[in-house]
């Protein structure tokens, strides 16, 4: 009765494991916790789910088409950096787009 729950994080492209506590004990993507830490793990779960939801919502937003004069490259890079800092873009996505703007 020392174990009260577990939090399993799956990674896209990896085989998804399903199962209970016994399976979680051998799953490298699962963290087992006790009742004393249930509130903290619930907060972590909420944070992760919110982050994923926000990221998916951002990816589903229609792209804005700019027909005016080309915006300032430095301003575009600042905006991309802001999106990276908010977690909407990964560092790799930021660097790729930045290189394209500077080319």
N, C-alpha and C positions, 0 to 999 in steps of 0.2 A: 504493500500500500504506500510505498515511498514515491511511486510514479503516478502522476495524475493526468498527464496529457502530453501531447507532442505537437510540434509545428513543423510541417514538411514544406519545403520550398522546391518547386519543380522548375527546371530550366528548359526553355523551348528547345526542342530537338533531342532531348534526352529521354530515355524510356521512362514513362510515368509509372511509379510504383503505387499500388493501392494496398491497403491492408491496415491492420490495427497496430497496437503497441508492440507486439512481437516483431513485426516487420520493421517498425521504426527503429528498433534497437540496432539493426544492422544496416540502416539506410544512412549514407553519408550526408544526405540532404535533409535529415530530420534532426530536430533538437527536442530532447525529452525534458519536461519540467515537472516540478512538484506543485502542489496546491499553493504553497507559499509564494510562488512566482507566476501564478495564473494571470493576475492582472497585468503584469509587465508583458507577458507573452501575448495577451489579448491586444495590448497597445501596439506591439510590434506587428501583429497580424493586420490590424486596422491601418497602420501606416503603410505597409506594403501594398495592401489592396487599394488604398487611396492613390498611391503613387502610380500603380499600374493603370488604374482607371483614368487618371489625369493624362498619362502618357498616351493611352489609346485614344482618348478624346482629342488630344492635340494632333495625333496622326490622322484622324478622320476629318479634320477641318479642311474645307476647300482651300486650295492655294489661291492667294490673291495675285491677280495678273496686273502688272504695272505697265501702263501704256505711255506714261509721261516720260520726261527726260530721265536718264539713268540716275538713280539715287547715288549719293556719295558712298564710295566703297568703304571708307572708314566707318561711316554710320551703320552700314549693313553689317560689318564685322562686329561692331559694338552690340547690335541687336542679336546677332548669332551668339555672342559670348553670354549675353543675358539669358538666352534660351538654354544654353549649356549649363549655366549656373543654377537655373531653376530645375534642371534635370530633364528638360524636354528633349534636348539633344545630347548625345553621348560626346565624349571628347573626340572620338574618331570622326563622327559626323561633322562636328564643328571644324576640325582641321581640314577635312575634305572640302567643305564648302568655302572655307577661308582661302585655301589654295586656288580654288576655281575663281574666286573673286579677284585675287591678286594676279591671276594669269592674264 
